[in-house]
Amino acid sequence: MNDTLFIRKLRIETIIGVHEWERSVRQTLVLDLELACDIGPAASTDQLALALDYYTVSQRLLRLGEESDFLLVERFAQTAAQMLMQEFDIPWLRMHVAKPGAVAEADEVGITIERGRRN
């Protein structure tokens, strides 16, 4: 399977950070995702039910942001990756999680993780 669904610049509002002021305000995380999938069944039938639905994946990540309260971007990324792989049966993913404004002199800081195996 060499197909990849991607989602770029997904903005998630969440509680994230180690400083006291960060614990009481929502901040924006920006996600770029690459998700391994097999588009064959959906492509041959034109049925959404057979596709990895980017809208549903995005909504699930937005809900995670609403519900979560992590100190570290690393923890958010790991939790999100595990959740996506389990709930959507994704064998491999790459996720870039950026925290704009975290360092005044930088546009954004963050982490990129890769989990699972590509077939």
C-alpha positions as a Markdown table, in Angstrom:
| # | Residue | x | y | z |
|---|---|---|---|---|
| 1 | Met | 0.0 | 0.0 | 0.0 |
| 2 | Asn | 1.6 | 3.2 | -1.2 |
| 3 | Asp | -1.4 | 5.5 | -1.0 |
| 4 | Thr | -1.3 | 8.5 | 1.4 |
| 5 | Leu | -4.1 | 10.7 | 2.6 |
| 6 | Phe | -2.9 | 14.0 | 3.8 |
| 7 | Ile | -4.3 | 16.9 | 5.9 |
| 8 | Arg | -2.5 | 20.2 | 6.0 |
| 9 | Lys | -2.6 | 23.0 | 8.5 |
| 10 | Leu | -5.4 | 21.6 | 10.7 |
| 11 | Arg | -5.8 | 24.1 | 13.5 |
| 12 | Ile | -6.7 | 22.6 | 16.8 |
| 13 | Glu | -7.5 | 24.7 | 19.9 |
| 14 | Thr | -6.4 | 23.1 | 23.1 |
| 15 | Ile | -4.9 | 23.5 | 26.6 |
| 16 | Ile | -1.2 | 22.9 | 26.1 |
| 17 | Gly | 1.9 | 24.1 | 27.9 |
| 18 | Val | 3.9 | 24.0 | 31.1 |
| 19 | His | 3.7 | 27.6 | 32.2 |
| 20 | Glu | 1.0 | 28.7 | 34.6 |
| 21 | Trp | -0.6 | 31.1 | 32.1 |
| 22 | Glu | -0.8 | 28.3 | 29.5 |
| 23 | Arg | -3.0 | 26.2 | 31.8 |
| 24 | Ser | -5.9 | 28.6 | 31.7 |
| 25 | Val | -6.1 | 29.6 | 27.9 |
| 26 | Arg | -6.6 | 27.7 | 24.8 |
| 27 | Gln | -3.7 | 27.8 | 22.3 |
| 28 | Thr | -3.6 | 26.7 | 18.7 |
| 29 | Leu | -1.7 | 23.7 | 17.5 |
| 30 | Val | -1.2 | 23.3 | 13.7 |
| 31 | Leu | -1.1 | 19.7 | 12.4 |
| 32 | Asp | 0.1 | 18.3 | 9.1 |
| 33 | Leu | -0.7 | 14.7 | 8.6 |
| 34 | Glu | 0.2 | 11.9 | 6.2 |
| 35 | Leu | -1.8 | 8.7 | 6.7 |
| 36 | Ala | -1.2 | 5.4 | 4.9 |
| 37 | Cys | -4.3 | 4.0 | 3.3 |
| 38 | Asp | -5.5 | 1.9 | 0.4 |
| 39 | Ile | -7.6 | 4.0 | -1.9 |
| 40 | Gly | -8.4 | 1.1 | -4.2 |
| 41 | Pro | -11.8 | 0.1 | -2.8 |
| 42 | Ala | -13.1 | 3.7 | -2.6 |
| 43 | Ala | -11.6 | 4.6 | -6.0 |
| 44 | Ser | -13.1 | 1.7 | -7.8 |
| 45 | Thr | -16.6 | 2.1 | -6.3 |
| 46 | Asp | -16.8 | 5.9 | -5.5 |
| 47 | Gln | -18.2 | 5.1 | -2.1 |
| 48 | Leu | -17.1 | 7.2 | 0.9 |
| 49 | Ala | -17.8 | 4.3 | 3.3 |
| 50 | Leu | -14.8 | 2.6 | 1.7 |
| 51 | Ala | -12.4 | 5.6 | 2.1 |
| 52 | Leu | -10.4 | 6.9 | 4.9 |
| 53 | Asp | -12.6 | 10.0 | 5.5 |
| 54 | Tyr | -10.4 | 13.1 | 6.0 |
| 55 | Tyr | -13.4 | 15.0 | 7.4 |
| 56 | Thr | -14.1 | 12.4 | 10.1 |
| 57 | Val | -10.3 | 12.1 | 10.9 |
| 58 | Ser | -10.1 | 15.9 | 11.2 |
| 59 | Gln | -13.2 | 16.1 | 13.4 |
| 60 | Arg | -11.8 | 13.4 | 15.7 |
| 61 | Leu | -8.6 | 15.4 | 16.1 |
| 62 | Leu | -10.5 | 18.6 | 16.8 |
| 63 | Arg | -12.5 | 16.7 | 19.5 |
| 64 | Leu | -9.2 | 15.4 | 21.0 |
| 65 | Gly | -8.0 | 19.0 | 21.3 |
| 66 | Glu | -11.2 | 20.1 | 23.0 |
| 67 | Glu | -11.0 | 17.3 | 25.5 |
| 68 | Ser | -7.2 | 17.2 | 26.2 |
| 69 | Asp | -5.1 | 19.1 | 28.7 |
| 70 | Phe | -1.5 | 18.2 | 28.1 |
| 71 | Leu | 1.7 | 19.8 | 29.2 |
| 72 | Leu | 3.8 | 18.8 | 26.2 |
| 73 | Val | 3.4 | 18.9 | 22.5 |
| 74 | Glu | 5.1 | 15.5 | 22.5 |
| 75 | Arg | 2.3 | 14.0 | 24.6 |
| 76 | Phe | -0.4 | 15.4 | 22.4 |
| 77 | Ala | 1.3 | 14.0 | 19.3 |
| 78 | Gln | 1.8 | 10.6 | 20.7 |
| 79 | Thr | -1.8 | 10.4 | 22.0 |
| 80 | Ala | -3.2 | 11.6 | 18.7 |
| 81 | Ala | -1.1 | 9.1 | 16.7 |
| 82 | Gln | -2.2 | 6.2 | 18.9 |
| 83 | Met | -5.8 | 7.3 | 18.7 |
| 84 | Leu | -5.8 | 7.6 | 14.9 |
| 85 | Met | -4.1 | 4.3 | 14.3 |
| 86 | Gln | -6.4 | 2.5 | 16.6 |
| 87 | Glu | -9.7 | 4.1 | 15.7 |
| 88 | Phe | -9.2 | 4.3 | 11.9 |
| 89 | Asp | -7.0 | 1.2 | 11.4 |
| 90 | Ile | -4.1 | 3.3 | 10.0 |
| 91 | Pro | -0.9 | 1.2 | 9.7 |
| 92 | Trp | 1.5 | 4.2 | 9.3 |
| 93 | Leu | 1.4 | 7.9 | 9.8 |
| 94 | Arg | 3.6 | 10.9 | 9.9 |
| 95 | Met | 2.4 | 13.9 | 12.0 |
| 96 | His | 3.9 | 17.4 | 12.3 |
| 97 | Val | 2.6 | 19.3 | 15.3 |
| 98 | Ala | 3.5 | 23.0 | 15.5 |
| 99 | Lys | 2.9 | 25.4 | 18.3 |
| 100 | Pro | 3.0 | 28.9 | 16.7 |
| 101 | Gly | 4.1 | 31.7 | 19.1 |
| 102 | Ala | 5.7 | 29.4 | 21.6 |
| 103 | Val | 9.1 | 31.1 | 21.0 |
| 104 | Ala | 8.8 | 34.8 | 20.2 |
| 105 | Glu | 11.7 | 34.7 | 17.7 |
| 106 | Ala | 10.4 | 31.7 | 15.7 |
| 107 | Asp | 7.3 | 31.4 | 13.5 |
| 108 | Glu | 6.6 | 28.0 | 15.1 |
| 109 | Val | 8.2 | 25.2 | 17.0 |
| 110 | Gly | 7.0 | 21.6 | 17.3 |
| 111 | Ile | 7.7 | 18.0 | 16.6 |
| 112 | Thr | 7.4 | 15.5 | 13.8 |
| 113 | Ile | 6.6 | 11.9 | 14.6 |
| 114 | Glu | 6.3 | 8.8 | 12.5 |
| 115 | Arg | 4.5 | 5.7 | 13.7 |
| 116 | Gly | 3.8 | 2.3 | 12.4 |
| 117 | Arg | 5.0 | 0.6 | 9.2 |
| 118 | Arg | 4.2 | 1.2 | 5.5 |
| 119 | Asn | 3.3 | -1.9 | 3.7 |
